[in-house]
Amino acid sequence: MSRISICELAEWQAADRMFTLLDVRRTSVRLADATEIPGAHWRDPEEVFTWKDQVPRDRPVILYCAKGHEISQGTPPHWRPWVWMRAT
């Protein structure tokens, strides 16, 4: 699984690069810290099978979570082509 840093993400955003940015933090984590990365869309990681087919496949997909390991360590095979970053 690829990874991207906050700095690299900022470069992509500044360059108007086409990508999909998904916040996949657990609901409890989002409630504890409502800070979001601009342009991100929240998707419940517990409900991945209800939304995974709606994610565009014609551009890179960046997923971010709170710790950088909790969600990504249990990554299902259909998430593996997507890029991960830790929200800091």
C-alpha positions in Angstrom: 0.0 0.0 0.0 1.4 3.4 -0.9 1.7 6.3 1.5 1.6 10.0 1.2 2.7 12.7 3.6 0.7 15.8 4.5 3.3 17.9 2.6 2.8 15.8 -0.5 -1.0 16.1 -0.2 -0.6 19.9 0.0 1.5 19.8 -3.2 -1.2 17.8 -4.9 -3.9 20.2 -3.8 -1.8 23.2 -4.8 -1.2 21.7 -8.3 -5.0 21.0 -8.7 -4.2 17.3 -9.2 -7.3 15.2 -9.5 -7.8 12.7 -6.6 -10.4 11.6 -4.2 -9.7 12.3 -0.5 -11.6 10.2 2.0 -11.6 10.5 5.8 -12.0 7.0 7.1 -11.6 7.7 10.8 -14.0 5.8 13.1 -17.0 7.8 14.3 -15.8 8.0 17.8 -12.5 9.5 16.7 -14.2 12.1 14.5 -16.4 13.1 17.4 -13.4 13.5 19.6 -11.6 15.6 17.0 -13.7 17.2 14.3 -10.7 18.7 12.5 -10.9 17.8 8.8 -8.5 18.0 5.9 -10.1 20.5 3.4 -11.7 18.6 0.5 -12.1 15.3 2.4 -15.3 13.3 2.4 -16.0 11.2 5.5 -16.9 7.5 4.9 -17.6 5.1 7.8 -14.9 2.4 7.7 -17.4 0.0 9.3 -19.7 0.5 6.2 -17.1 0.1 3.5 -19.2 -2.4 1.5 -22.0 0.1 1.2 -19.8 2.8 -0.4 -16.7 1.2 -1.9 -18.2 0.9 -5.4 -19.0 4.6 -5.4 -15.4 5.7 -5.1 -14.1 7.0 -8.5 -11.6 4.6 -10.1 -10.3 7.1 -12.7 -8.1 9.0 -10.2 -5.9 8.3 -7.2 -7.8 7.7 -3.9 -6.3 8.9 -0.6 -7.7 7.6 2.6 -6.8 9.1 6.0 -7.3 7.9 9.5 -6.3 9.1 12.9 -3.4 6.8 13.9 -2.2 5.6 10.6 -2.4 2.0 11.6 -5.7 1.0 13.2 -7.8 1.1 10.1 -5.0 0.5 7.6 -3.7 -2.7 9.3 -7.0 -4.4 8.7 -7.2 -3.1 5.2 -9.4 -5.3 2.9 -8.0 -6.2 -0.4 -10.1 -3.8 -2.3 -8.5 -0.9 -0.4 -4.9 -1.8 -1.2 -4.5 0.2 -4.4 -5.5 3.3 -2.5 -3.0 5.6 -0.8 -2.9 6.0 3.0 -2.0 8.9 5.1 -2.1 9.6 8.8 -4.1 12.7 9.9 -1.8 14.8 12.1 
